[in-house]
Amino acid sequence: MTGKLTIAVMQPYFFPYAGYFRLMAASDIFVVFDDVQFARRGRVHRCEMTPGHWLTLPVAPMPFDALIKDLRWANDARTTLDKRLAVFGLPGQARTTAAEQINGHLTGALGDVTDFLEEGLRLTADALQLRPDVVRSSRLGIDPALRAQARVIAIVQALGGQRYINAPGGRSLYSRDAFQQAGIDLRFLVPYAGRFPHILPALLGNGLADLRDDIRKTCQLAN
């Protein structure tokens, strides 16, 4: 999309809105940002199914400063998640191979929490025919003392990236000058205005082709 080795860095959200996957569409390498603090009111462990109605993963209580990569399942997590899935009529009849795989993912054995989150992203990327390399930030050997913008710049440099692409909400977090000084072109996607704010129902239904088209058409860089 850009002609430069492009890196995107994002926390591993649990089946987020379709606009999230534009980062995968626009990048050569997508970094699962798992060595940052777990935000309890964020989307790492919960997916909005319909406006105001959330499917929440049963993760164990953790210290306030816990990192995403250290998350663990609560006791009886499998039973609890099954009950929460049933509220939304899941798993339903699989209409596509992608839906069958995602149903299996949601109802299968629960191992590591971060593995589970990453696999959900990979299954969705495959269903959407997106092919970035996917790596975890915790495996890049970045200095743990680096925070915020400096940490992202270090990640991009470690991967040999020439361009960093971010969601539009990140404009207040990053300085274009700081990235330029590091030899990195900082760009942002335009705000997502597509038709799929709730991606899991679309993945499990008949709207896969429309979903792919939506992401392709809305994957544009801001000026």
Buried (B, 14 or more C-beta within 10 A) or exposed (E): BBEBBBBBBBBBBBBBBBBBBBBBBBBBBBBBBBBBEBEEEBBBBBBBBEEEEBBEBBBEEBEEEBBBBBBEBEEEBEEBBBEBBEEBEBBEEBEBEBBBBBBEBBBEEBEEBBEBBBBBBBBBBBBBEBEBEBBBBBEBEBEEEEEEBBBBBBBBBBBEBBBBBBBEEBEEEBEEEBBEEBEBBBBBBBEBEBEBBBBBBBBBBEBBEBBBEBBBEBBEBEE
